[in-house]
Amino acid sequence: MVARIAARAARTAQSRRAAIPPDRSGPAAPSASAAVRTGTVRLHLAMDLPYPTDIPQVCERIQHDVAERVTQLTGLEVGEVTLTVRRLVTTADASRGRVR
């Protein structure tokens, strides 16, 4: 449940901080995993980011947004948020969507 909350929060943060629209035709949705122990949680996120972008700044803001939202919704203290950038997406890639 915490991982699903984190994934949704990551999608919202990705849209706000990286200017990636939260629709289904764009890049793949962020994924999340969570390890909960004694009232704290460690989160791992994986997502696409637009190219070009200031990767360190955008990642830091997304990590902060997700940690804040997960704390608000679960009451758990977020001890760590790691973020893996799966790929960088150009505007052409985002507008093309997935090829089947």
Secondary structure as UniProt FT lines:
FT   HELIX           2..18
FT   TURN            24..25
FT   STRAND          31..37
FT   TURN            38..39
FT   STRAND          40..50
FT   HELIX           55..74
FT   STRAND          77..89
FT   HELIX           91..96
//
